Amino acid sequence: MKKRILLVFMSFIFCAAFAQVQDMPAGLTSAFKKGSAQDLLPFLSNQVVLIIQNNPQSFKKSEAQKAMADFFSANKVTGFSVNHQGNRNESGFIIGTLSTSNGSFRINCFFKKNGDSTVLIHQIRIVKTNE
């Protein structure tokens, strides 16, 4: 009986964790993997705080896309991997490593769900790592 309860409990935890991961659109991580600011555009909120190397700036959606395009242009992307992600209520985040021709960068991307359940980025933090 205890094994059955434990099995049901573990199944519930697994399903809940899987459902949270499903909230993260594949296109978001794909945009970082390709280094494509154009592919990132649909996920940007109307106002985005972009912090590159501890220099915070607030941008409108189109300006944020241009700033990311400039970053990707200066740092040719060779890969991206998600190290951690999480969701809580109407917000979430991903933490990943962006590999570029100029070294690795830690990407912290914070998002909120819009009224129609789409994920919109409100902050991106990019910091060069010592790897």
SVG drawing of the C-alpha trace seen along z (x, -y; Angstrom):
<svg xmlns="http://www.w3.org/2000/svg" viewBox="-6 -52 44 54">
<polyline fill="none" stroke="black" stroke-width="0.4" points="0.0,0.0 2.8,-2.4 4.5,-1.7 1.3,-2.5 0.9,-5.8 4.6,-6.7 4.2,-5.8 1.1,-7.9 2.8,-10.8 5.9,-10.6 3.8,-10.4 2.0,-13.6 5.3,-15.4 6.7,-14.2 3.5,-15.4 3.5,-18.7 7.2,-19.3 6.6,-18.2 3.7,-20.6 5.8,-23.5 8.5,-22.8 5.9,-22.7 5.1,-26.4 8.5,-27.4 8.1,-27.8 10.8,-25.9 11.1,-29.0 12.6,-31.0 15.6,-28.7 15.9,-28.2 16.3,-31.9 19.2,-32.0 20.8,-28.9 20.7,-30.5 21.7,-33.9 18.6,-35.4 17.2,-38.6 14.4,-38.3 13.3,-35.0 13.5,-36.5 11.1,-39.4 7.8,-37.5 8.8,-36.8 9.7,-40.3 7.4,-42.4 6.6,-46.0 9.2,-47.2 12.4,-45.1 15.2,-45.8 18.4,-44.6 21.4,-44.3 24.6,-43.6 27.8,-43.4 26.1,-45.2 24.9,-48.1 21.0,-48.2 18.9,-49.9 15.2,-49.9 14.1,-49.5 10.9,-49.4 10.3,-46.0 11.9,-47.0 14.8,-48.8 15.5,-45.7 15.5,-43.5 18.1,-45.9 20.2,-45.8 20.1,-42.0 20.9,-41.9 24.0,-44.1 25.1,-41.8 24.7,-38.7 26.5,-40.5 29.4,-41.3 29.4,-37.8 28.8,-35.1 26.7,-32.5 28.0,-28.9 25.6,-27.3 23.2,-27.8 22.2,-25.4 19.6,-25.9 21.1,-25.2 18.0,-25.9 14.4,-27.1 11.4,-27.6 7.9,-28.9 5.9,-30.4 2.3,-31.6 2.4,-34.1 6.2,-34.4 9.3,-32.4 12.9,-32.4 15.6,-30.5 19.3,-30.6 21.6,-29.4 25.1,-29.5 25.5,-31.2 28.7,-30.1 30.1,-32.6 33.2,-33.4 34.2,-35.8 33.7,-33.3 30.8,-32.2 28.0,-34.4 25.5,-33.6 22.0,-34.5 19.3,-35.2 16.0,-35.7 12.9,-36.6 9.4,-36.4 5.8,-37.0 2.7,-35.4 0.6,-37.7 -3.2,-37.8 -3.6,-35.2 -1.0,-32.8 1.9,-33.7 5.3,-34.1 6.8,-37.6 10.3,-38.6 10.6,-41.6 14.3,-41.3 17.4,-39.8 20.7,-39.8 23.9,-38.9 27.2,-38.5 30.5,-37.2 31.7,-34.1 35.2,-33.1 35.0,-29.7"/>
</svg>
